[in-house]
C-alpha cells in the first residue's frame, strides 16, 4: 500500500472498469505534498488519508480553480474507502460551480482559517449504492498561522451516505484560498 504524508498508509485507487452503476472513476493517485501542477491561480486542493475505525480507511484528494469574486469554483475530488475485507469503494465528484459560502475569518477546531462551502456531484462511482448524478456538499477548511488542523467534510444523502466522511487532523493537507 502506498504511503502518504506523515507515513500514513493510504489505499490506492482501484483500476478503472465499467460497471452497472455508472462510469468507472478516473482517479490517478496523488500522494505528494502541495497542489498538483495545472491547478488554477489561486488553486484549491487537498490530500487526506484517514482511519475511520473498524478497519475502515479512506484517502481523498482533489484540486481545481476558484474565483472568490465571482463565487465560482471548479475541479474534481476522488475518494477511496477501503474495508478490512479488502473491498474498495471509489467515487469521483465534480465540484461547484457555485460557492455557497466562503470566509477568510472562519474558526473551526478552535483555530482561524479559510473556509469554502460548495456543492458536489457524483460523476463516476464504484459504490453500488452511490449513483452517478447524486448531489452532495463539501465543507473545505484550511487553518493558517502555522497550525495543521485542516479538514474536508463530504455530506451526501441516503444512497451515498457511506461516502459521507470527515477528514480532519495532522495528515490532512489543504489549501483553501484566499492565499
Wavefront OBJ file of the C-alpha trace (Angstrom):
o trace
v 0.000 0.000 0.000
v 1.380 3.486 -0.830
v 2.475 5.767 1.974
v 1.101 9.308 2.178
v 2.144 12.281 4.266
v 3.338 11.582 7.789
v 3.852 7.928 6.831
v 0.122 7.076 6.861
v -0.812 4.111 4.700
v -3.311 5.010 2.007
v -5.412 2.863 -0.291
v -4.543 3.153 -3.978
v -7.288 3.833 -6.484
v -8.640 0.631 -7.961
v -8.156 0.040 -11.695
v -10.813 1.590 -13.907
v -13.548 -0.784 -15.066
v -17.062 -0.168 -16.303
v -19.943 -1.047 -14.009
v -23.725 -1.106 -13.994
v -23.868 1.942 -11.714
v -22.016 4.391 -13.950
v -18.619 5.058 -15.445
v -15.531 3.961 -13.577
v -13.786 6.712 -11.625
v -10.617 8.055 -13.196
v -8.664 8.867 -10.068
v -4.936 8.980 -10.661
v -3.110 8.537 -7.388
v -1.839 11.750 -5.884
v 0.063 11.164 -2.694
v 2.509 14.084 -2.715
v 2.666 17.315 -0.810
v 1.164 20.523 -2.146
v -1.238 21.105 -5.010
v -0.670 19.337 -8.355
v 0.505 21.268 -11.405
v -2.312 22.524 -13.597
v -4.436 23.830 -10.742
v -5.810 27.351 -11.013
v -4.485 30.626 -9.665
v -5.458 30.732 -6.946
v -5.883 26.991 -6.687
v -7.675 24.992 -4.044
v -6.626 21.470 -3.233
v -6.064 18.829 -0.609
v -4.971 15.286 0.085
v -6.171 13.402 3.114
v -5.565 9.903 4.459
v -7.846 8.973 7.367
v -8.622 5.977 9.558
v -12.333 5.699 10.361
v -12.135 2.819 12.846
v -13.376 -0.744 12.487
v -10.683 -1.482 9.910
v -12.021 1.154 7.505
v -9.604 3.610 5.928
v -10.042 6.396 3.439
v -7.987 8.502 1.121
v -9.347 11.557 -0.691
v -7.667 14.119 -2.897
v -8.845 16.936 -5.088
v -7.863 20.192 -6.727
v -9.160 22.885 -9.005
v -9.726 26.561 -9.738
v -11.546 29.178 -7.677
v -12.741 32.749 -8.255
v -13.956 34.152 -4.935
v -15.034 37.474 -6.507
v -17.431 35.630 -8.815
v -18.344 32.966 -6.189
v -17.290 30.204 -8.635
v -15.283 27.041 -8.124
v -14.422 24.047 -10.292
v -12.378 20.897 -10.021
v -12.659 17.278 -9.021
v -12.288 15.090 -5.982
v -11.645 11.373 -5.754
v -12.254 9.265 -2.659
v -11.297 5.656 -1.901
v -12.802 3.919 1.140
v -11.294 0.514 1.937
v -12.530 -2.002 4.474
v -10.630 -4.665 6.386
v -12.109 -7.221 3.948
v -10.132 -5.574 1.154
v -13.196 -4.100 -0.575
v -12.507 -0.628 -2.020
v -15.266 1.824 -2.948
v -14.181 4.715 -5.160
v -16.149 7.770 -6.205
v -15.222 10.761 -8.328
v -17.116 14.019 -7.902
v -17.170 17.356 -9.672
v -17.014 20.470 -7.514
v -19.231 23.555 -7.752
v -19.804 25.539 -9.832
v -21.293 27.967 -7.273
v -19.733 28.682 -3.876
v -22.494 28.889 -1.264
v -20.229 30.381 1.436
v -16.611 31.437 1.907
v -14.714 33.180 4.674
v -11.162 34.240 5.453
v -12.134 34.623 9.117
v -13.648 31.208 9.873
v -12.883 29.320 13.083
v -13.036 25.518 13.145
v -11.462 23.068 15.554
v -10.551 26.108 17.681
v -8.280 27.697 15.032
v -8.724 30.510 12.482
v -8.606 29.686 8.792
v -10.203 29.842 5.352
v -13.497 28.094 4.649
v -15.384 27.289 1.432
v -18.750 25.518 1.176
v -19.903 24.280 -2.212
v -21.818 21.545 -3.971
v -20.636 18.179 -5.270
v -21.983 15.886 -7.983
v -21.014 12.224 -8.355
v -19.638 11.758 -11.892
v -18.280 8.204 -11.507
v -18.787 5.527 -8.872
v -17.622 2.094 -7.821
v -20.153 2.073 -4.943
v -23.403 0.328 -5.975
v -25.413 2.485 -3.553
v -23.926 5.788 -4.719
v -25.344 6.544 -8.145
v -23.863 8.870 -10.737
v -25.714 12.186 -10.652
v -26.174 12.208 -6.852
v -25.652 15.673 -5.375
v -23.872 16.438 -2.120
v -21.917 19.185 -0.408
v -18.410 19.745 0.884
v -17.016 21.964 3.615
v -13.334 22.755 2.905
v -11.303 24.240 5.738
v -7.618 25.177 5.892
v -6.172 26.571 9.115
v -3.475 29.214 8.922
v -0.707 30.758 11.070
v 1.309 27.524 11.033
v -1.437 25.385 12.611
v -2.183 21.984 10.998
v -5.871 21.379 11.693
v -7.295 21.239 8.158
v -10.479 19.360 7.270
v -12.674 18.236 4.399
v -16.211 17.090 5.129
v -18.257 15.268 2.481
v -22.034 15.441 3.014
v -24.247 13.100 0.953
v -27.867 11.927 1.141
v -29.028 8.324 1.527
v -27.553 6.080 -1.137
v -24.194 7.827 -0.955
v -24.263 8.047 2.834
v -21.338 5.560 3.071
v -19.254 8.160 1.208
v -20.140 10.975 3.676
v -16.850 11.289 5.544
v -14.924 13.793 7.632
v -11.183 14.044 7.040
v -9.516 16.033 9.814
v -6.183 16.204 11.574
v -2.457 16.469 11.056
v -2.472 14.185 7.983
v -4.939 16.398 6.106
v -3.091 18.922 3.947
v -5.415 21.539 2.461
v -5.112 24.798 0.585
v -8.276 26.879 0.628
v -7.987 30.437 -0.764
v -7.698 33.348 -0.178
v -3.944 32.965 -0.441
l 1 2 3 4 5 6 7 8 9 10 11 12 13 14 15 16 17 18 19 20 21 22 23 24 25 26 27 28 29 30 31 32 33 34 35 36 37 38 39 40 41 42 43 44 45 46 47 48 49 50 51 52 53 54 55 56 57 58 59 60 61 62 63 64 65 66 67 68 69 70 71 72 73 74 75 76 77 78 79 80 81 82 83 84 85 86 87 88 89 90 91 92 93 94 95 96 97 98 99 100 101 102 103 104 105 106 107 108 109 110 111 112 113 114 115 116 117 118 119 120 121 122 123 124 125 126 127 128 129 130 131 132 133 134 135 136 137 138 139 140 141 142 143 144 145 146 147 148 149 150 151 152 153 154 155 156 157 158 159 160 161 162 163 164 165 166 167 168 169 170 171 172 173 174 175 176 177 178 179
